């Protein structure tokens, strides 16, 4: 394989290209794959706002077959996967064809799943266009679709041939989507590096979201998150042990996200749900793993000041518990959480019971005085 100078990380599975000029390397990389045909998976927004930038930087993709789907979490379904498989089949895709996923976390997850299943596996490339995709979803080879309101229940580990991360796409995002992606960056700093976490504390969410993508701290935050996640994936690709650290805040976060989809016309964005999950996980970390009160208070204050509040009523807890029981990380019906003993020191496979969850939700609700309640308009 030819050496590309702009790789942020080189791995046995997936080279990652990072930077404002990363798209300039696509044509050379695609040529080395020698695909018989190339397909571009997009949604309405990425076709309108992101595809022009991609095609400005690529001659080889101008003749690619475009497959467009509806956006949003609801698109991550077996029904949509079947529609895309049929489109590939009708368009003459073969086992040596290439699928390029241009979009956020939904497109990366769904497109990777489609690639893994079509003719027992075709090559794919992720070009994440959201902060959530760039910081998390497009990296690591997890592919999945949802099963009803249960997140990522059907999927596989299937590595992309490459990931291209370009900050230029982030200029097209509404602030709510930047905020959603920021939750994954917060999670990563809390499990990986106390120094970076304390630096992040100096940049409140509301101010950080106004920083220019090119000149603000975004470049270093995204690069650090990508490097850390990739280092974990290289150690534990199939999530047997250490990769579970990446689930900090996600057991409750996924439950809140799925529950809101069944209750609201404007459900929680993934990152907003994860932010709430981080507060709950931090509380449980204080109760169960010795996280100092000062750290719990700092995490709570930082997140409540920057993310909307989604109230959790006691009557909601049974349904939320049912969703948590189906979390893929659990074993024999026992809830297993990732907690932290202090920033930068994660602990996996921590047993949590229903009473603990009730206390965590009570803490989450109690610390939200004055916070903005999640509304449909905020989530658009």
Secondary structure, 3 states (H helix, E strand, C coil): CCCCCCEEECCCCCEEEECCCHHHHHHHHHHHHCCCCEEEEEEHHHHHHCHHHHHHCCCCCCCCEEEEECCCHHHCCHHHHHHHHHHHHHCCCCCCCEEEEEECHHHHHHHHHHHHHHHHCCEEEEEECCHHHHHHHCCCCEEEEEECCEEEEEEEECCCCEEEECHHHHHHCCHHHHHHHHHHHHHHHHHHCHHHHHHHCCCCHHHHCCCCCCCCCHHHHHHHHHHHHHHHHHHCCCCCCHHHHHHCCHHHHHHHHHHHHHHCCCCCCHHHHHHHHHHHHHHHHHHHHCCCHHHHHHHHHHHHHHCCECCCCHHHHHHHHHHHHCCCCCECCEEEEEEEEECCEEEEEEEECHHHHHHHHHHHHHCCCCCCECCCHHHC
